[in-house]
Amino acid sequence: MSTSELTHDMQKTLLKGARWQWPEILFWLALASLYLLFPSKLSLLSEILILGLLALSIDLVLGFAGVVTLGQGAFFGLGAYTAALMGKWGMGTAPLSDPLIGLVCAALVSGLVGFATSFLVLRGSDLTRLMVTLGVALMIEELANKLKWLTGGSDGLQGVLIAPILGNWDFDIFGKVSFVYCYVVVFVMFVIARQFMKAPFGLSLQAIKGNALRARAIGLPVNERLVMVYTIAAMMAGVAGALLAQTTQFASLDMVAFHRSADGLLILIFGGAGYLYGGLIGAFVFRVMQDVLGNITPQYWQFWLGIVLLLLVLFVRGGLLGLLRNMRDRYAPNLMGPPSSSGSA
Amino acid sequence: MSIVLETKNLSKAFGGLKATDNVSFQLQAGARHALIGPNGAGKTTFVNLLSGVLQASSGSIFLDGQDITKWSVRRRAISGLARTFQINQLFVDLTPLQTLMIAIAERESSGGHLLRPVGSRADHVEESVELLTRLGLSDVMTQRVGSLPYGRQRLLEIAVALAARPRVLLLDEPAAGVPESERGQILDVVDALPKDVALVLIEHDMDLVFRFAKSISVLVNGALFMEGTPSQIANDPRVRQVYLGEEAIAHV
């Protein structure tokens, strides 16, 4: 084969990963169809989308750049409080109570704090990073508790009023508008994340995760890229938090609590890190399991959740999506071309 | 001939141990230079100092007359100083093609681009394919790096370094650990490296050293013991004493 033919082939191979594949399109259609299939479960579905977005933000940092974090919940909470406070101060009228403006401001606040704290995670081992991100998150959580005049402290933030979306669609008590709103926002965030990760930026993050020493030796600005992805992920987590605050018209310490970070991480590992879809799929399975197991054994559902998690982590690298990929590689290797090399955490 | 790389009184101490001891060294443009020495002579430490992985305790390093002693690994890399590693440092979960796409994008300062997908630059793909073909890796371009035989990974080490279009290339034992059957390919690749790149070869393998080098430095206990042409080094009784076995000399 001549070099030009080979080049053409290789370009096609590279670009193939960036094109939307039919399973992806099916996935988003299936997600949308839940609106019609489970009209009584819309608030649960909205919550799944929001958790999925939080886990997606962790995926960018952990699944792609390989930075272990337990602090993403803090950015989620910051976004939630930002959106809730704006809703409260605007008293239900635009511009302050406008949901889209609220989302943008939540992203900016979370992104700013993410940027400022990103420099702390540049150095050190996984353990250091885990502790640093956890430490920052605990500080933010405690701040939310102490600034009672602003956040309402442990009582939560009451009186949050959100204006209709684009001045037209008001949030209804059945959660119909909420679900559509969450779906559209999460989808847009996903498209942005996907674009970034399929671009040279995303590949360079995988290089950093793979071998930071080599990355530096080829002139890759490792720290700059990590600051960037950490900031982007903080913004996404902020948007997720804002969605929760706006759709529930409430913000509380629970939204900025440590367990958000832990849940997000757990959901991502569950679904599979480094695939982009792991967060959403993990969130779905996690919440549905919580619901189903919770009905069977209300007090012990976490026990069964723990067992499933252990089995996944011990026997399948890469979560549920890793399991799917292994099965595909074994039984239908030509179904979707060569196995992607995006790897797993 | 101009000097591309130079060290002046370069030293590195780990506690009481002087791993690099007052080394003053010059490298001509386009040189084929070998750095040899017994185990523990400080060869890899010296390379780590040159490439910035380690910071010097004292002395200075110049690249094209510019003092780079305090520069980061990355800044040295984008200024034309590339290296390979004695132990493979590759992106094992990526493919050789992706690896070179990253290296080329960073060279062209487009590695942080957010929107256009990897592969949209046909010229980058073409360059990657050409380089991989030149190094005999065209059949494994889309395989996972971690799944490649060791010898092919060693070749990829060299390919990644070349993708930066360096003026100085430090090869840290390129044939280390490569099975006999795959060594020939590595030697051929080293022979065929671009003539305008100044090469420093750190090697234990005397076959490779005497086949390739036009000049040789001998390091002993971190200090420069002797410099000369391959025949000078091979015939020097002192070098023979500290380092070379009779067997190795027989090849010259």
Interface residues (C-beta under 8 A of the other chain):
Chain A: T3 S4 L6 T7 M10 Q11 T13 L14 L15 G17 A18 Q195 F196 K198 A199 P200 F201 G202 L203 S204 Q206 A207 K209 G210 N211 L213 R214 R216 A217 I218 G219 L220 P221 V222 E224 R225 M228 P338 P339 S341 S342 G343
Chain B: S51 V53 S72 V73 R74 A77 I78 A82 R83 F85 Q89 L90 F91 V92 D93 L94 T95 L97 Q98 T99 M101 I102 A103 A105 E106 R107 S110 G111 G112 H113 L114 L115 R116 P117 V118 G119 S120 A122 V125 E126 S128 V129 E130 T133 S138 M141 T142 R144 V160 A161 A163 A164
